[in-house]
Amino acid sequence: MDSWFNEFKEKLTECKIGVGDIVYISSDITMMLCWASKNLNVQTIEERDIFLNQFVNTLQKQVGEIGTLLIPVFTWAFCREGKYDARSTQGEVGMLGNWILSKRKDFIRTRHPIYSFMVWGKDAGLLYDMKNVDSWGENSPFAYLHHNKGKNLLFNTTLSRSFTFLHYVEQSVHVPYRYMKTFCGQYTDWNGNCSQAAYSTYVRDLDIQSRECAKDDCLDDGETAIMICFGVNTLRVVDLEKSYEVIKCNILENGANMWYRFDNYVIDWTAGNTHADELLY
C-alpha cells in the first residue's frame, strides 16, 4: 500500500501541487476504492478507513502545514427542507467530504449551508470565520480561491460534473441566465447553536433549456490546467486565477459556448436577469 501512496505523491508533484498550495479537491473516489479492494486487499470498513486516512494524510503532507485543503460537502437540503445542521447534514457531491465529516476531527466545516467545505491547514480558521450569506460572492471561499492562487484538483471526475468555480465567475460578471435566490430555514452551526437564517445562491433559470458541453481538456494548456493519469485514476489540476480570466473572456465574448449550448435562449446583456430576486419562506 505504501508504494501506491508514494506514487500518488509523485503524481501530485508532477501536477504542480506542493508545499504551501491552496487546493480545492473535487473527487469521485468510488473507482479508487474498487481498485484498492481488488489490488490492495482493502475489504473491510476498517481497512477502507485506514486507506482513506492515508489518502487524506498524503494530501496534507503534500501541501504541508502552510498549505490549505478544501473538500466540498455541498448540499441542497437547506433549499428543499429548510433545515441544516453543520455537524451532520450530509453532502451530495461525493463520498470523500462526508467521510471526512464523520471521521476526521482535524477538519472543520465552513458556514454556508449550501456550498460548504471541510477545511484543513493554514487558512482553515480564516475560511471558517467567513460569514458569507451569498454562495459565490466576493467574501466567499470561491473568491478566496480566486484571489489566493488556489488550485482545483479534480480526482477521477470531470469539469462538467465538478467545476463549481465556473458559477463564481458567472456571478462575478452577472450573467443574465442566472439570478439571486434567497432561502430561509433552521440553521444549526458547528457548535450546536440553532437559529433562523437566510442564505442565497445565484441559481440557474430553469425555464432556459441548456446542455452542458464542456470538454474535459478545454482548459488544458500546461499552465491553466494539466492532466495526468495514475493507473486507473485521472488527476487534473486547474489554476483558478488563470482559469478565471479564460472563463470570463469566453462568457463575455462568446456567450459561454465553452460550457453550454442554449436551446431556447440567446444571452442579452442589456435586458438584466431573467428573473427578479426572490425570497423563499
N, C-alpha and C positions, 0 to 999 in steps of 0.2 A: 504493500500500500504506500509506503514511504516514497518509493521510486515514482509512483504516479503523481504524488503531490510535488515532488521535486521537479518533474517535467512540467506540471501545471505552473509552478512558479517561474520556470524558464520562459514559458509561453506568455505569461503576463509581462515579463520584462521585454520580450520581443514585441509586444503590443504597446510598449512605451508607458507602462504603468509602473511607477516606482515610489520611492520614499517621498513623503510629503504630498502626494497626489490626493485630490478630492475625487472620489469615484462613486458614481450612482450606478448601482448594479441591477440591471434588468435580466431576469433569468427564467428559464424553464429547466428545472433540474431533474425532470422525470426520466429522460433518456440517460442521463449520467448515472442515476441510481439504478436503473435497469442494467446498465453495463457493469456497474460495481457489483451488483448481485450475482451476475454470471461469471465475472472475471476476477473479482477480489473477494468473493465469498461473503459479501455483505448481505446477510439473510434476515437477521432478527431486527426488531425495533432498536434494541440496544446497539447493535452493530451499525445500523443506519445512523443513529445519533453520534456515534464515535466518528463515522466518516464525515458527516456534515459539520461536526465541530472542527475537524481538521481542515475541511474546505474553507470555513469561515476564518479559522486561525491563519491559514495561508494567505488569504486576502489581507488580513490585518498586518501580518508580518511584511507583506509586500509594500504597503504604504507607510508602515511604521507609526509610532505614536504621534508624529507630527502630521500624519495624514488623516483623512476623514472618509468614512464609508456611509453611504445612504442606500438602504434596501427598501423598496416600496411595499406598503401594505394598504394600497388604495382600496376603498370600499364605498359602495353607494347605499349602504344600509341607512345612513342618516337621511338621504334623499327619499328612500322608499318608505321607511318605517318611522322616521322622526325620533330615532334613538341611536345613541352611540356611546360606547364605553372604551376608552383608550386602552384599558388593560386587557380587554377580552374580545372586542369586536374583530372578527377575522377579516383579513384582506381578501380581495377577489382577483388578484393579479399574479398568482403563483405561490408555490409551496414554501419557498425559502423565507419570505418575510414572516409568514405565520409560524414557521418552525422557530425562527429567532424570537418572535414574540413570546412563545411559550417556553423556550429552553434557555435563552441567553440573557443573563442578568446584567451583562456589560453593555447592552444596548438600551436606548430609551426611544420612545415614540414621539415624534413631533405632533403638534397640537391640532392641525386642521383635520376635521373628522372625515373628510372625503379623500383628500390627497395627502396622506401621512407617510412618513418614512421611519423605519428603525434606523437609528444613527449611532455611530461609534467614532471615537477619535478626538482629535484636537478641537474641532468645531462642533462637537455634539451638543455642548451646552448652549452655544450660540444658536444652533438650529432649534433646539427645544424651546428656547426663550422667545422665538418668533411668535408673534400673536397675529399672524396674517389671517384676516377674515376671508380674503379672496384667494382662491387656489393658486393662481398663476400671476399674481400681481408683483409689483416691484419690491415688496417686502416679504416675498415667499422663498422657500427653499430653491425653487426653479431660478429665480433671479440671482440668488446666492451662487448657484452652479454657473450661471452665465458670467457673472462679474468676477468670479474667483477661479477661472480657468478649469472648471470641473470637466470630468470625462465621464461618458456613459459607456459602461461595459455591458454589452449585450451577449449574454452567455446562452447559447442554444435557443435564441429567439431572434425575431426579425424586426426591422424598422416598422413595418405596417402593424405589427402586433404590440410593440412595446415602446415606441419612441414618443413618449408623452411630452417631451420637451418641445415638440412641434407646436403644441397648444399654447405654451408660454409665448412663443414667437407670434402666433396668430393673435393672441390678446394684445401683445405689445404694439402691433400695427393696426389693431382694431378692425379685424376682418368683419365684413358685414354679414357673413353667413353664420356667425355665432352671436350670442347675446348673453348678457349677465343675468343670472337667475339666482335668487336667494332662497335658502332652505332653513327652516326653523325646527327645533326639536329639543329633546332632553339630552344633555351632554354631560358625561362623566369623565373627569380628567384622570391623568396618570396616578394621582394621589387619592382617587375615590370621591372627589367632591362633585356634587351634582348641581346643575343649573340649566335654565333655559337659554339657548344660544341660537344665533343666526350666522350662517356661513354661506358664501357664494362661490359660484364657479361659472366660467364662460362656456355655456353649453352650445352644442350644435343645434341648428334649426331642423327639426325632424320632418318638416314639410319639404325640405330640399333633398332631392334624391341624388346621392353621390356614391361613387365607388372608390375605394382606396386603391391606388395604383402605384404606390411607392415600390421601386425596385430595391432589392436588398443592397445593391452596390452603388446606389445613386450618390452617396457621399464619399465613396472610397477613392481617394486620390493620394493616399500615403500621408497626408497632412491633416485633412479634415476628419478622415476616418481610415482605419486599417482593419483588415480581417485576416485571421489565420485559422487553420484547422488544428485540432488537437485530438487525435484519434477520431472518435465518433462525434466529438464536440466542435463547435464553432465559437470563436471569440471575435467579436467586432467591437472596437473602441472608437467612440466618436468624440472629437474635441468640441465641446459645446459652445465655446466662444467663437470658434471658426464656423461651426455649422449654423450658428445664429445668423451670420451675415449671408450665407448661401441660401438659407430658407427664406429670410426676409426678402432678398432680391427676387427669388422665384415667385413669392406671393405677390409682391408689388408689381413686378414686370411681366409675369407670365401666368397670372391667375391661379397660382398654387398647383399648376399642372404636374409638378413633380410628385404630388401627393394624392390628388383627387381627379376624378372625372365627374363633372356635374351633368346630370341628365336633364334637369328642368330649371336650370338656373344659370345666369350669367352674372359675374361679380360686377356690382355697380357701386363704386366708391363714393358717389355723390348722394346716394339715397339713404345712407345711415343703416343701422342694423335692421334686420328683417322683422324683429320683434322689439317692443319696448321692454325695459327691465321689468321683471316680475318678482313677486314675493309669495312664497307658498307658506301656508299656516297649517 
